[in-house]
């Protein structure tokens, strides 16, 4: 059975030693919010540009079947904080979508 962690692509600029730490930071809270979908309906990709510069940018993209593409970004220089910020940004957008869908059913 696939898990959401398995649906994440980590794009270069992240180092191999970053991968597990990134996955650990992303999942938990985000995974609980995505649990209304089957993991096979979700694709995630995290990328970084300009690593270790003042222009560093971390992006988390999320594709869910039947949902407009969701993108979270961070310009935090601390990598751990950047990953948490993009996770929370995507979580808020997924939550907003779910809340809107639930209110339309009533």
N, CA, C and O atoms as a printed pandas DataFrame, in Angstrom:
     atom_number atom_name residue_name chain_id  residue_number  x_coord  y_coord  z_coord
0              1         N          UNK        A               1    0.842   -1.189    0.000
1              2        CA          UNK        A               1    0.000    0.000    0.000
2              3         C          UNK        A               1    0.884    1.249    0.000
3              4         O          UNK        A               1    1.773    1.391    0.840
4              5         N          UNK        A               2    0.636    2.131   -0.930
5              6        CA          UNK        A               2    1.417    3.355   -1.036
6              7         C          UNK        A               2    1.073    4.307    0.110
7              8         O          UNK        A               2   -0.038    4.307    0.639
8              9         N          UNK        A               3    2.045    5.097    0.463
9             10        CA          UNK        A               3    1.849    6.129    1.473
10            11         C          UNK        A               3    2.123    7.475    0.829
11            12         O          UNK        A               3    2.719    7.548   -0.245
12            13         N          UNK        A               4    1.692    8.526    1.478
13            14        CA          UNK        A               4    1.924    9.859    0.934
14            15         C          UNK        A               4    3.417   10.158    0.826
15            16         O          UNK        A               4    3.844   10.843   -0.104
16            17         N          UNK        A               5    4.210    9.654    1.762
17            18        CA          UNK        A               5    5.666    9.854    1.698
18            19         C          UNK        A               5    6.233    9.312    0.394
19            20         O          UNK        A               5    7.199    9.852   -0.145
20            21         N          UNK        A               6    5.623    8.233   -0.111
21            22        CA          UNK        A               6    6.082    7.624   -1.358
22            23         C          UNK        A               6    5.695    8.461   -2.571
23            24         O          UNK        A               6    6.224    8.245   -3.661
24            25         N          UNK        A               7    4.791    9.403   -2.400
25            26        CA          UNK        A               7    4.289   10.226   -3.508
26            27         C          UNK        A               7    5.076   11.528   -3.653
27            28         O          UNK        A               7    4.727   12.382   -4.468
28            29         N          UNK        A               8    6.137   11.675   -2.860
29            30        CA          UNK        A               8    6.942   12.901   -2.871
30            31         C          UNK        A               8    8.181   12.730   -3.740
31            32         O          UNK        A               8    8.945   11.778   -3.576
32            33         N          UNK        A               9    8.367   13.659   -4.662
33            34        CA          UNK        A               9    9.617   13.754   -5.418
34            35         C          UNK        A               9   10.438   14.869   -4.797
35            36         O          UNK        A               9    9.941   15.974   -4.583
36            37         N          UNK        A              10   11.697   14.575   -4.508
37            38        CA          UNK        A              10   12.611   15.578   -3.977
38            39         C          UNK        A              10   13.578   15.920   -5.106
39            40         O          UNK        A              10   14.348   15.071   -5.556
40            41         N          UNK        A              11   13.529   17.162   -5.552
41            42        CA          UNK        A              11   14.290   17.601   -6.715
42            43         C          UNK        A              11   15.697   18.016   -6.296
43            44         O          UNK        A              11   15.888   18.538   -5.197
44            45         N          UNK        A              12   16.692   17.785   -7.175
45            46        CA          UNK        A              12   18.060   18.202   -6.855
46            47         C          UNK        A              12   18.135   19.656   -6.401
47            48         O          UNK        A              12   17.260   20.469   -6.700
48            49         N          UNK        A              13   19.155   19.941   -5.706
49            50        CA          UNK        A              13   19.479   21.094   -4.882
50            51         C          UNK        A              13   19.270   20.678   -3.433
51            52         O          UNK        A              13   19.921   21.216   -2.537
52            53         N          UNK        A              14   18.372   19.727   -3.190
53            54        CA          UNK        A              14   18.355   19.060   -1.899
54            55         C          UNK        A              14   19.420   17.980   -1.984
55            56         O          UNK        A              14   19.566   17.330   -3.020
56            57         N          UNK        A              15   20.143   17.789   -0.935
57            58        CA          UNK        A              15   21.175   16.758   -0.909
58            59         C          UNK        A              15   20.561   15.443   -0.452
59            60         O          UNK        A              15   19.572   15.455    0.281
60            61         N          UNK        A              16   21.123   14.305   -0.867
61            62        CA          UNK        A              16   20.569   13.014   -0.437
62            63         C          UNK        A              16   20.394   12.924    1.086
63            64         O          UNK        A              16   19.448   12.301    1.568
64            65         N          UNK        A              17   21.294   13.537    1.826
65            66        CA          UNK        A              17   21.163   13.478    3.288
66            67         C          UNK        A              17   20.014   14.346    3.802
67            68         O          UNK        A              17   19.638   14.231    4.968
68            69         N          UNK        A              18   19.454   15.205    2.963
69            70        CA          UNK        A              18   18.292   16.027    3.339
70            71         C          UNK        A              18   16.979   15.274    3.210
71            72         O          UNK        A              18   16.005   15.627    3.875
72            73         N          UNK        A              19   16.927   14.245    2.371
73            74        CA          UNK        A              19   15.663   13.622    1.963
74            75         C          UNK        A              19   14.810   13.162    3.134
75            76         O          UNK        A              19   13.638   13.531    3.208
76            77         N          UNK        A              20   15.348   12.381    4.038
77            78        CA          UNK        A              20   14.533   11.863    5.152
78            79         C          UNK        A              20   14.094   12.980    6.086
79            80         O          UNK        A              20   12.969   12.977    6.586
80            81         N          UNK        A              21   14.989   13.934    6.319
81            82        CA          UNK        A              21   14.624   15.055    7.189
82            83         C          UNK        A              21   13.487   15.865    6.566
83            84         O          UNK        A              21   12.578   16.306    7.270
84            85         N          UNK        A              22   13.537   16.059    5.258
85            86        CA          UNK        A              22   12.477   16.787    4.561
86            87         C          UNK        A              22   11.162   16.017    4.667
87            88         O          UNK        A              22   10.121   16.595    4.980
88            89         N          UNK        A              23   11.213   14.720    4.408
89            90        CA          UNK        A              23    9.996   13.907    4.502
90            91         C          UNK        A              23    9.431   13.922    5.912
91            92         O          UNK        A              23    8.218   14.027    6.093
92            93         N          UNK        A              24   10.291   13.817    6.907
93            94        CA          UNK        A              24    9.815   13.837    8.293
94            95         C          UNK        A              24    9.127   15.161    8.626
95            96         O          UNK        A              24    8.115   15.174    9.326
96            97         N          UNK        A              25    9.671   16.273    8.127
97            98        CA          UNK        A              25    9.087   17.581    8.412
98            99         C          UNK        A              25    7.767   17.785    7.671
99           100         O          UNK        A              25    6.850   18.415    8.197
100          101         N          UNK        A              26    7.671   17.257    6.462
101          102        CA          UNK        A              26    6.467   17.478    5.653
102          103         C          UNK        A              26    5.275   16.683    6.138
103          104         O          UNK        A              26    4.153   17.189    6.161
104          105         N          UNK        A              27    5.508   15.452    6.523
105          106        CA          UNK        A              27    4.382   14.571    6.794
106          107         C          UNK        A              27    4.045   14.547    8.269
107          108         O          UNK        A              27    4.826   14.995    9.109
108          109         N          UNK        A              28    2.892   14.027    8.568
109          110        CA          UNK        A              28    2.308   14.123    9.898
110          111         C          UNK        A              28    1.096   15.003    9.729
111          112         O          UNK        A              28    0.018   14.534    9.364
112          113         N          UNK        A              29    1.279   16.285    9.996
113          114        CA          UNK        A              29    0.166   17.236    9.868
114          115         C          UNK        A              29   -0.394   17.243    8.447
115          116         O          UNK        A              29   -1.607   17.159    8.257
116          117         N          UNK        A              30    0.479   17.343    7.455
117          118        CA          UNK        A              30    0.012   17.382    6.070
118          119         C          UNK        A              30   -0.634   16.066    5.666
119          120         O          UNK        A              30   -1.642   16.048    4.959
120          121         N          UNK        A              31   -0.054   14.983    6.114
121          122        CA          UNK        A              31   -0.596   13.660    5.787
122          123         C          UNK        A              31   -2.013   13.488    6.321
123          124         O          UNK        A              31   -2.876   12.924    5.649
124          125         N          UNK        A              32   -2.243   13.977    7.530
125          126        CA          UNK        A              32   -3.596   13.897    8.102
126          127         C          UNK        A              32   -4.598   14.676    7.250
127          128         O          UNK        A              32   -5.739   14.246    7.089
128          129         N          UNK        A              33   -4.176   15.824    6.703
129          130        CA          UNK        A              33   -5.088   16.633    5.891
130          131         C          UNK        A              33   -5.343   15.969    4.545
131          132         O          UNK        A              33   -6.436   16.091    3.990
132          133         N          UNK        A              34   -4.344   15.268    4.014
133          134        CA          UNK        A              34   -4.487   14.597    2.720
134          135         C          UNK        A              34   -5.211   13.264    2.824
135          136         O          UNK        A              34   -5.553   12.670    1.801
136          137         N          UNK        A              35   -5.450   12.785    4.027
137          138        CA          UNK        A              35   -5.981   11.434    4.231
138          139         C          UNK        A              35   -7.371   11.218    3.642
139          140         O          UNK        A              35   -7.812   10.073    3.541
140          141         N          UNK        A              36   -8.068   12.264    3.256
141          142        CA          UNK        A              36   -9.378   12.103    2.618
142          143         C          UNK        A              36   -9.231   11.561    1.202
143          144         O          UNK        A              36  -10.210   11.105    0.611
144          145         N          UNK        A              37   -8.010   11.604    0.647
145          146        CA          UNK        A              37   -7.730   11.055   -0.678
146          147         C          UNK        A              37   -6.864    9.816   -0.548
147          148         O          UNK        A              37   -6.141    9.648    0.434
148          149         N          UNK        A              38   -6.943    8.963   -1.534
149          150        CA          UNK        A              38   -6.042    7.821   -1.615
150          151         C          UNK        A              38   -4.670    8.348   -2.033
151          152         O          UNK        A              38   -4.598    9.255   -2.863
152          153         N          UNK        A              39   -3.581    7.809   -1.484
153          154        CA          UNK        A              39   -2.262    8.293   -1.884
154          155         C          UNK        A              39   -2.032    8.279   -3.402
155          156         O          UNK        A              39   -1.282    9.107   -3.919
156          157         N          UNK        A              40   -2.666    7.353   -4.113
157          158        CA          UNK        A              40   -2.480    7.293   -5.564
158          159         C          UNK        A              40   -3.077    8.513   -6.272
159          160         O          UNK        A              40   -2.784    8.744   -7.445
160          161         N          UNK        A              41   -3.906    9.293   -5.582
161          162        CA          UNK        A              41   -4.518   10.488   -6.157
162          163         C          UNK        A              41   -3.689   11.744   -5.900
163          164         O          UNK        A              41   -4.068   12.837   -6.321
164          165         N          UNK        A              42   -2.565   11.590   -5.212
165          166        CA          UNK        A              42   -1.771   12.739   -4.773
166          167         C          UNK        A              42   -0.342   12.623   -5.299
167          168         O          UNK        A              42    0.274   11.561   -5.222
168          169         N          UNK        A              43    0.171   13.719   -5.830
169          170        CA          UNK        A              43    1.580   13.834   -6.217
170          171         C          UNK        A              43    2.133   15.072   -5.531
171          172         O          UNK        A              43    1.479   16.114   -5.495
172          173         N          UNK        A              44    3.325   14.956   -4.994
173          174        CA          UNK        A              44    3.979   16.078   -4.328
174          175         C          UNK        A              44    5.398   16.216   -4.879
175          176         O          UNK        A              44    6.055   15.225   -5.199
176          177         N          UNK        A              45    5.853   17.458   -4.982
177          178        CA          UNK        A              45    7.227   17.700   -5.418
178          179         C          UNK        A              45    7.779   18.884   -4.646
179          180         O          UNK        A              45    7.168   19.951   -4.601
180          181         N          UNK        A              46    8.939   18.687   -4.038
181          182        CA          UNK        A              46    9.593   19.785   -3.333
182          183         C          UNK        A              46   10.887   20.109   -4.069
183          184         O          UNK        A              46   11.660   19.224   -4.434
184          185         N          UNK        A              47   11.096   21.396   -4.273
185          186        CA          UNK        A              47   12.287   21.839   -4.990
186          187         C          UNK        A              47   12.875   23.069   -4.302
187          188         O          UNK        A              47   12.234   23.718   -3.476
188          189         N          UNK        A              48   14.111   23.358   -4.675
189          190        CA          UNK        A              48   14.797   24.511   -4.101
190          191         C          UNK        A              48   15.632   25.155   -5.198
191          192         O          UNK        A              48   16.223   24.472   -6.034
192          193         N          UNK        A              49   15.667   26.456   -5.178
193          194        CA          UNK        A              49   16.518   27.202   -6.104
194          195         C          UNK        A              49   17.447   28.087   -5.293
195          196         O          UNK        A              49   17.097   28.566   -4.214
196          197         N          UNK        A              50   18.620   28.291   -5.828
197          198        CA          UNK        A              50   19.599   29.207   -5.221
198          199         C          UNK        A              50   19.957   28.814   -3.782
199          200         O          UNK        A              50   20.004   29.665   -2.894
200          201         N          UNK        A              51   20.207   27.533   -3.563
201          202        CA          UNK        A              51   20.510   27.036   -2.215
202          203         C          UNK        A              51   21.657   27.818   -1.579
203          204         O          UNK        A              51   22.652   28.146   -2.225
204          205         N          UNK        A              52   21.483   28.101   -0.303
205          206        CA          UNK        A              52   22.497   28.774    0.514
206          207         C          UNK        A              52   22.864   30.162    0.010
207          208         O          UNK        A              52   23.994   30.614    0.197
208          209         N          UNK        A              53   21.920   30.837   -0.623
209          210        CA          UNK        A              53   22.117   32.233   -1.014
210          211         C          UNK        A              53   20.950   33.039   -0.455
211          212         O          UNK        A              53   19.966   32.477    0.026
212          213         N          UNK        A              54   21.068   34.336   -0.524
213          214        CA          UNK        A              54   19.963   35.181   -0.023
214          215         C          UNK        A              54   18.725   35.072   -0.915
215          216         O          UNK        A              54   17.644   35.513   -0.527
216          217         N          UNK        A              55   18.876   34.492   -2.096
217          218        CA          UNK        A              55   17.742   34.318   -3.013
218          219         C          UNK        A              55   17.121   32.921   -2.914
219          220         O          UNK        A              55   16.284   32.556   -3.739
220          221         N          UNK        A              56   17.529   32.140   -1.904
221          222        CA          UNK        A              56   17.009   30.771   -1.770
222          223         C          UNK        A              56   15.492   30.767   -1.745
223          224         O          UNK        A              56   14.859   31.596   -1.092
224          225         N          UNK        A              57   14.920   29.806   -2.478
225          226        CA          UNK        A              57   13.462   29.669   -2.526
226          227         C          UNK        A              57   13.119   28.184   -2.525
227          228         O          UNK        A              57   13.623   27.422   -3.351
228          229         N          UNK        A              58   12.259   27.778   -1.593
229          230        CA          UNK        A              58   11.778   26.399   -1.511
230          231         C          UNK        A              58   10.320   26.398   -1.961
231          232         O          UNK        A              58    9.530   27.252   -1.561
232          233         N          UNK        A              59    9.981   25.419   -2.802
233          234        CA          UNK        A              59    8.626   25.313   -3.344
234          235         C          UNK        A              59    8.116   23.893   -3.141
235          236         O          UNK        A              59    8.826   22.927   -3.421
236          237         N          UNK        A              60    6.888   23.768   -2.654
237          238        CA          UNK        A              60    6.209   22.483   -2.540
238          239         C          UNK        A              60    4.975   22.554   -3.434
239          240         O          UNK        A              60    4.081   23.373   -3.218
240          241         N          UNK        A              61    4.940   21.674   -4.449
241          242        CA          UNK        A              61    3.799   21.610   -5.348
242          243         C          UNK        A              61    2.999   20.355   -5.024
243          244         O          UNK        A              61    3.560   19.305   -4.712
244          245         N          UNK        A              62    1.691   20.483   -5.104
245          246        CA          UNK        A              62    0.800   19.387   -4.759
246          247         C          UNK        A              62   -0.280   19.264   -5.824
247          248         O          UNK        A              62   -1.010   20.214   -6.107
248          249         N          UNK        A              63   -0.365   18.075   -6.406
249          250        CA          UNK        A              63   -1.406   17.775   -7.385
250          251         C          UNK        A              63   -2.302   16.705   -6.775
251          252         O          UNK        A              63   -1.832   15.638   -6.383
252          253         N          UNK        A              64   -3.584   16.998   -6.699
253          254        CA          UNK        A              64   -4.576   16.064   -6.180
254          255         C          UNK        A              64   -5.655   15.928   -7.249
255          256         O          UNK        A              64   -6.122   16.926   -7.797
256          257         N          UNK        A              65   -6.044   14.702   -7.541
257          258        CA          UNK        A              65   -7.086   14.463   -8.531
258          259         C          UNK        A              65   -8.326   15.280   -8.198
259          260         O          UNK        A              65   -8.857   15.193   -7.091
260          261         N          UNK        A              66   -8.785   16.076   -9.164
261          262        CA          UNK        A              66   -9.999   16.865   -8.987
262          263         C          UNK        A              66   -9.827   18.169   -8.238
263          264         O          UNK        A              66  -10.812   18.847   -7.944
264          265         N          UNK        A              67   -8.586   18.536   -7.923
265          266        CA          UNK        A              67   -8.304   19.752   -7.165
266          267         C          UNK        A              67   -7.326   20.604   -7.975
267          268         O          UNK        A              67   -6.380   20.066   -8.550
268          269         N          UNK        A              68   -7.537   21.933   -8.033
269          270        CA          UNK        A              68   -6.547   22.764   -8.716
270          271         C          UNK        A              68   -5.165   22.609   -8.064
271          272         O          UNK        A              68   -5.062   22.384   -6.858
272          273         N          UNK        A              69   -4.117   22.731   -8.869
273          274        CA          UNK        A              69   -2.742   22.609   -8.357
274          275         C          UNK        A              69   -2.535   23.561   -7.184
275          276         O          UNK        A              69   -2.981   24.708   -7.207
276          277         N          UNK        A              70   -1.853   23.063   -6.165
277          278        CA          UNK        A              70   -1.569   23.833   -4.949
278          279         C          UNK        A              70   -0.056   24.022   -4.861
279          280         O          UNK        A              70    0.708   23.073   -5.039
280          281         N          UNK        A              71    0.372   25.261   -4.583
281          282        CA          UNK        A              71    1.800   25.564   -4.507
282          283         C          UNK        A              71    2.071   26.360   -3.243
283          284         O          UNK        A              71    1.417   27.367   -2.975
284          285         N          UNK        A              72    3.057   25.890   -2.462
285          286        CA          UNK        A              72    3.522   26.622   -1.292
286          287         C          UNK        A              72    4.960   27.041   -1.522
287          288         O          UNK        A              72    5.752   26.274   -2.069
288          289         N          UNK        A              73    5.306   28.255   -1.110
289          290        CA          UNK        A              73    6.675   28.740   -1.300
290          291         C          UNK        A              73    7.206   29.362   -0.016
291          292         O          UNK        A              73    6.454   29.812    0.849
292          293         N          UNK        A              74    8.528   29.370    0.072
293          294        CA          UNK        A              74    9.189   29.993    1.212
294          295         C          UNK        A              74   10.516   30.586    0.770
295          296         O          UNK        A              74   11.209   30.027   -0.080
296          297         N          UNK        A              75   10.855   31.703    1.346
297          298        CA          UNK        A              75   12.156   32.328    1.116
298          299         C          UNK        A              75   13.027   32.265    2.374
299          300         O          UNK        A              75   14.063   32.923    2.457
300          301         N          UNK        A              76   12.588   31.463    3.352
301          302        CA          UNK        A              76   13.369   31.279    4.573
302          303         C          UNK        A              76   14.757   30.742    4.225
303          304         O          UNK        A              76   14.884   29.855    3.381
304          305         N          UNK        A              77   15.777   31.263    4.858
305          306        CA          UNK        A              77   17.131   30.773    4.608
306          307         C          UNK        A              77   17.429   29.502    5.376
307          308         O          UNK        A              77   18.223   28.677    4.925
308          309         N          UNK        A              78   16.800   29.330    6.537
309          310        CA          UNK        A              78   16.965   28.104    7.308
310          311         C          UNK        A              78   16.137   27.018    6.633
311          312         O          UNK        A              78   14.917   27.141    6.524
312          313         N          UNK        A              79   16.792   25.963    6.184
313          314        CA          UNK        A              79   16.120   24.928    5.403
314          315         C          UNK        A              79   14.975   24.273    6.167
315          316         O          UNK        A              79   13.900   24.059    5.607
316          317         N          UNK        A              80   15.197   23.953    7.443
317          318        CA          UNK        A              80   14.138   23.331    8.238
318          319         C          UNK        A              80   12.907   24.234    8.309
319          320         O          UNK        A              80   11.777   23.771    8.156
320          321         N          UNK        A              81   13.136   25.515    8.541
321          322        CA          UNK        A              81   12.021   26.459    8.626
322          323         C          UNK        A              81   11.324   26.630    7.280
323          324         O          UNK        A              81   10.104   26.783    7.220
324          325         N          UNK        A              82   12.106   26.603    6.198
325          326        CA          UNK        A              82   11.522   26.723    4.859
326          327         C          UNK        A              82   10.602   25.545    4.558
327          328         O          UNK        A              82    9.512   25.724    4.014
328          329         N          UNK        A              83   11.042   24.351    4.909
329          330        CA          UNK        A              83   10.224   23.155    4.656
330          331         C          UNK        A              83    8.937   23.212    5.474
331          332         O          UNK        A              83    7.864   22.881    4.968
332          333         N          UNK        A              84    9.038   23.625    6.719
333          334        CA          UNK        A              84    7.848   23.752    7.563
334          335         C          UNK        A              84    6.906   24.815    7.001
335          336         O          UNK        A              84    5.689   24.633    7.007
336          337         N          UNK        A              85    7.462   25.918    6.519
337          338        CA          UNK        A              85    6.633   26.988    5.974
338          339         C          UNK        A              85    5.882   26.534    4.713
339          340         O          UNK        A              85    4.698   26.838    4.568
340          341         N          UNK        A              86    6.547   25.815    3.801
341          342        CA          UNK        A              86    5.840   25.351    2.597
342          343         C          UNK        A              86    4.807   24.290    2.954
343          344         O          UNK        A              86    3.728   24.245    2.362
344          345         N          UNK        A              87    5.136   23.430    3.930
345          346        CA          UNK        A              87    4.158   22.429    4.378
346          347         C          UNK        A              87    2.907   23.110    4.896
347          348         O          UNK        A              87    1.794   22.744    4.518
348          349         N          UNK        A              88    3.084   24.104    5.761
349          350        CA          UNK        A              88    1.940   24.789    6.352
350          351         C          UNK        A              88    1.150   25.572    5.298
351          352         O          UNK        A              88   -0.074   25.669    5.382
352          353         N          UNK        A              89    1.847   26.126    4.315
353          354        CA          UNK        A              89    1.184   26.853    3.237
354          355         C          UNK        A              89    0.298   25.904    2.424
355          356         O          UNK        A              89   -0.853   26.227    2.131
356          357         N          UNK        A              90    0.827   24.744    2.062
357          358        CA          UNK        A              90    0.039   23.761    1.324
358          359         C          UNK        A              90   -1.109   23.254    2.193
359          360         O          UNK        A              90   -2.230   23.109    1.706
360          361         N          UNK        A              91   -0.849   22.985    3.465
361          362        CA          UNK        A              91   -1.902   22.526    4.383
362          363         C          UNK        A              91   -3.061   23.521    4.399
363          364         O          UNK        A              91   -4.223   23.124    4.307
364          365         N          UNK        A              92   -2.749   24.814    4.516
365          366        CA          UNK        A              92   -3.805   25.846    4.566
366          367         C          UNK        A              92   -4.630   25.852    3.282
367          368         O          UNK        A              92   -5.853   25.986    3.323
368          369         N          UNK        A              93   -3.961   25.709    2.153
369          370        CA          UNK        A              93   -4.682   25.725    0.879
370          371         C          UNK        A              93   -5.558   24.480    0.709
371          372         O          UNK        A              93   -6.679   24.576    0.209
372          373         N          UNK        A              94   -5.054   23.320    1.121
373          374        CA          UNK        A              94   -5.863   22.092    1.066
374          375         C          UNK        A              94   -7.046   22.238    2.018
375          376         O          UNK        A              94   -8.171   21.881    1.668
376          377         N          UNK        A              95   -6.801   22.753    3.203
377          378        CA          UNK        A              95   -7.868   22.944    4.182
378          379         C          UNK        A              95   -8.939   23.897    3.650
379          380         O          UNK        A              95  -10.133   23.659    3.829
380          381         N          UNK        A              96   -8.511   24.960    3.005
381          382        CA          UNK        A              96   -9.457   25.922    2.417
382          383         C          UNK        A              96  -10.311   25.236    1.349
383          384         O          UNK        A              96  -11.522   25.451    1.293
384          385         N          UNK        A              97   -9.690   24.417    0.505
385          386        CA          UNK        A              97  -10.427   23.689   -0.525
386          387         C          UNK        A              97  -11.444   22.744    0.108
387          388         O          UNK        A              97  -12.603   22.714   -0.304
388          389         N          UNK        A              98  -11.012   21.969    1.110
389          390        CA          UNK        A              98  -11.897   21.002    1.767
390          391         C          UNK        A              98  -13.061   21.716    2.434
391          392         O          UNK        A              98  -14.207   21.285    2.306
392          393         N          UNK        A              99  -12.780   22.794    3.138
393          394        CA          UNK        A              99  -13.825   23.554    3.821
394          395         C          UNK        A              99  -14.833   24.102    2.817
395          396         O          UNK        A              99  -16.040   24.060    3.057
396          397         N          UNK        A             100  -14.340   24.614    1.700
397          398        CA          UNK        A             100  -15.229   25.142    0.665
398          399         C          UNK        A             100  -16.111   24.034    0.088
399          400         O          UNK        A             100  -17.307   24.238   -0.118
400          401         N          UNK        A             101  -15.526   22.866   -0.173
401          402        CA          UNK        A             101  -16.292   21.747   -0.712
402          403         C          UNK        A             101  -17.372   21.291    0.275
403          404         O          UNK        A             101  -18.503   21.007   -0.117
404          405         N          UNK        A             102  -17.010   21.225    1.544
405          406        CA          UNK        A             102  -17.970   20.795    2.563
406          407         C          UNK        A             102  -19.113   21.789    2.706
407          408         O          UNK        A             102  -20.263   21.390    2.889
408          409         N          UNK        A             103  -18.806   23.084    2.624
409          410        CA          UNK        A             103  -19.867   24.092    2.763
410          411         C          UNK        A             103  -20.789   24.105    1.543
411          412         O          UNK        A             103  -21.960   24.465    1.667
412          413         N          UNK        A             104  -20.297   23.727    0.390
413          414        CA          UNK        A             104  -21.124   23.679   -0.817
414          415         C          UNK        A             104  -22.082   22.487   -0.790
415          416         O          UNK        A             104  -23.123   22.521   -1.447
416          417         N          UNK        A             105  -21.749   21.448   -0.049
417          418        CA          UNK        A             105  -22.619   20.270    0.050
418          419         C          UNK        A             105  -23.798   20.512    0.968
419          420         O          UNK        A             105  -24.800   19.802    0.873
420          421         N          UNK        A             106  -23.713   21.477    1.842
421          422        CA          UNK        A             106  -24.780   21.718    2.827
422          423         C          UNK        A             106  -25.934   22.440    2.229
423          424         O          UNK        A             106  -26.913   22.720    2.921
